[in-house]
Amino acid sequence: MNDIYPEDYENRMNSPKRSGLSKFFSDPQYRLNRLLFFTGNAAGLGISGYLMMSYIFSLVLIKVSRISYLYDTSLEYKYLLETLYSFFCVGLPFLAVYIILKKTNPYKSLQIPLGRAYPSSDTGLIIIAGLGVCFIGSVLTNYFAVYADAAGFGFSSYYAALDDPGAPDGIWGIAILILHSAVVPAMVEEFAFRGVLMQPLRKFGDKFAIISSAVLFGLIHGNMTQMPFAIIAGLALGYSATVTGTLRTSIAIHFLNNFISVMVSVVMTRFGEGPAAMFSSAVIYGFIILGLICLAVYAYRNPRFMRLRPGQFGLTNKKVRCYFLAPIMIIGIIWICWYILLDIEPVYYFIKGA
């Protein structure tokens, strides 16, 4: 008798057994299923909107020769253009989804938590621990890409990352790079994934919300090099935003992770690959150790730290089906998976040859 809608319990018990769609629509949890189905379609609309905007951006870049020339010849212009890409291709579609959700009755009170963190002395521990988890994800993903390459399944995105053009010259160029790689992605992507995508799902349980948003965060990167890292980082970012009650925490972790990558790029440009590799290893493994220590301290202070809010609707395996099998969500996921497959070079050459 702990169903979502207990007033329907007696009717359900006295009703004949049903199967298929009839069972689905007669289920007392139908209203929950319908809400989650709608939420999945809204998320799929944001993902598909992002992919469509990215396609339009690529067309403009290819067709407009002046823009294409500046993009290929000027690092500052390239980074400024990609900063606009983050705003328009990621920010706008998910802003539209947020507005759509706010106009529906279940989500009229939906807010993006951008206020201060809950009063706690643990916020600093969570930020450092989250950063350490991000770097663990980075190391594991790098090993995954290297071993995949050795096994004959190279990733185009991995080779592109090895050809990093480096940092622009001068303070102005470095400031643009920080804006492009650290400030804007941290704000826009956290708004989209830990805000617009994750917050509505918290009705259905915090664990479900964190894991689902992390999976979508990984997929939307559209390549095998970034996807594993983004899923692991997404778990840390989602958890930090949930337990502190604000996106400020996840934005801080996201910014620091990307900012350190920018500093590695600056060191490589100024001093060469050797010093950059030493600097990168020292910072990454240093923060991994520090992050694990902070995580241990946080777990000691909060023995129930993994017991997140289950949600008013309880746990059910229907949640995954209702959310991820919404039609618009399926379209977005298939579209993204196509790009992911093309990132695997043997698959790309097979499709191209076919």
C-alpha positions, -999 to 999 in steps of 0.1 A, spaced: 0 0 0 30 23 -5 21 31 -41 24 66 -54 -13 71 -55 -28 51 -26 -63 61 -35 -60 39 -66 -48 9 -46 -82 -7 -40 -93 -2 -76 -61 -19 -88 -65 -48 -65 -101 -54 -77 -94 -49 -114 -88 -78 -138 -52 -86 -148 -40 -66 -178 -10 -69 -201 8 -48 -227 -3 -12 -232 -35 -18 -214 -15 -27 -183 7 3 -187 -22 28 -189 -42 12 -161 -13 11 -137 -18 34 -107 16 48 -115 4 59 -149 5 95 -140 41 91 -129 50 72 -161 33 99 -182 52 127 -164 86 109 -168 77 101 -204 71 139 -210 103 148 -192 123 123 -214 108 139 -245 117 174 -232 153 163 -225 155 147 -260 143 180 -275 172 197 -258 197 171 -271 183 172 -306 182 210 -306 219 210 -296 227 186 -325 208 206 -350 224 239 -338 258 222 -341 250 211 -377 240 247 -386 272 260 -370 293 236 -390 275 246 -422 282 283 -415 318 275 -408 322 256 -441 301 278 -464 312 313 -452 348 315 -465 357 346 -444 347 329 -412 363 297 -422 396 314 -430 397 333 -397 388 301 -378 417 282 -394 443 310 -391 436 328 -358 436 310 -324 419 339 -307 391 340 -334 388 303 -332 383 303 -294 359 333 -295 338 315 -322 337 283 -301 327 304 -271 297 316 -290 291 280 -301 287 270 -264 261 298 -258 241 292 -289 244 255 -295 243 243 -259 228 271 -239 198 281 -261 183 246 -267 183 238 -230 171 273 -221 141 266 -244 136 232 -227 136 249 -193 110 274 -205 88 246 -218 90 227 -185 81 258 -165 49 262 -185 36 227 -175 18 222 -142 42 196 -126 72 219 -131 58 254 -126 78 256 -94 110 242 -110 141 263 -102 177 261 -112 195 262 -78 221 289 -82 220 302 -46 244 296 -18 253 261 -7 236 246 23 254 258 55 281 232 59 318 230 66 320 202 41 315 222 9 353 226 4 358 189 9 332 181 -17 348 205 -43 383 190 -39 369 154 -38 348 161 -69 379 175 -87 399 144 -77 371 121 -91 372 142 -124 410 136 -127 405 99 -119 381 98 -148 406 116 -170 434 91 -162 412 61 -168 399 75 -201 434 82 -213 444 46 -206 412 34 -223 420 55 -254 457 43 -255 447 6 -251 419 9 -277 444 24 -301 469 -4 -295 441 -29 -301 434 -13 -335 404 7 -325 418 42 -326 396 72 -320 398 102 -343 390 125 -313 421 111 -295 444 119 -324 429 154 -326 435 160 -289 472 150 -294 474 178 -320 464 205 -295 472 239 -311 482 252 -277 476 285 -261 476 319 -279 503 344 -273 499 372 -248 476 379 -218 446 387 -240 449 354 -259 452 334 -226 422 353 -212 402 343 -243 413 307 -239 402 307 -202 369 321 -211 365 296 -239 376 265 -221 369 271 -184 344 299 -177 317 294 -204 316 256 -205 314 254 -167 284 278 -166 266 267 -197 270 229 -193 262 229 -156 230 249 -164 221 224 -191 229 191 -174 229 196 -136 202 222 -140 177 217 -168 182 179 -171 189 168 -136 166 189 -115 133 177 -129 145 141 -124 150 146 -87 113 140 -83 120 104 -92 150 100 -69 184 117 -66 204 86 -77 183 82 -108 187 120 -115 225 120 -110 231 88 -131 208 97 -159 222 132 -163 257 119 -162 250 93 -189 235 120 -212 264 144 -203 288 117 -215 269 108 -247 264 144 -258 302 148 -262 298 126 -292 332 109 -292 348 79 -275 377 100 -260 356 123 -239 325 102 -232 339 79 -204 355 109 -187 323 129 -190 302 102 -175 325 98 -145 328 136 -141 291 139 -144 285 116 -115 308 138 -93 293 170 -106 257 158 -101 264 145 -66 281 177 -55 252 199 -68 227 176 -51 242 174 -16 252 211 -14 219 223 -29 234 246 -55 250 245 -90 277 268 -77 296 238 -63 294 218 -96 303 250 -116 334 254 -93 345 218 -99 339 220 -136 358 253 -139 388 241 -119 390 209 -140 390 229 -172 412 257 -159 440 232 -150 438 219 -186 442 254 -199 473 259 -177 488 227 -190 482 240 -225 499 273 -216 529 255 -201 532 233 -232 531 264 -255 557 283 -234 580 256 -223 574 225 -244 559 191 -240 584 178 -214 577 205 -188 540 204 -196 539 166 -190 556 170 -157 533 198 -147 502 179 -158 512 147 -139 521 166 -107 488 185 -107 466 156 -118 480 130 -94 484 156 -66 447 164 -68 437 127 -71 455 120 -38 442 152 -22 407 144 -35 407 109 -21 418 123 13 390 148 12 365 121 2 376 99 31 372 128 56 338 137 41 327 100 44 339 99 80 319 130 89 289 118 69 286 80 73 253 81 53 267 101 25 256 76 -2 220 75 10 204 101 -12 168 111 -13 148 82 -30 121 106 -43 84 107 -35 77 80 -62 101 54 -49 122 31 -70 111 12 -101 127 -1 -132 100 16 -153 118 49 -148 146 40 -171 122 28 -198 98 57 -196 127 83 -197 151 69 -221 126 53 -245 106 86 -250 105 91 -288 124 124 -290 150 110 -266 155 80 -288 160 103 -318 186 123 -300 205 92 -286 206 75 -321 219 107 -336 246 110 -310 255 73 -313 260 78 -350 287 104 -343 303 82 -316 305 53 -341 321 75 -367 348 85 -341 360 48 -341 383 47 -371 378 11 -382 340 17 -381 344 50 -399 365 35 -428 341 5 -430 311 29 -434 329 51 -458 340 21 -478 305 7 -479 
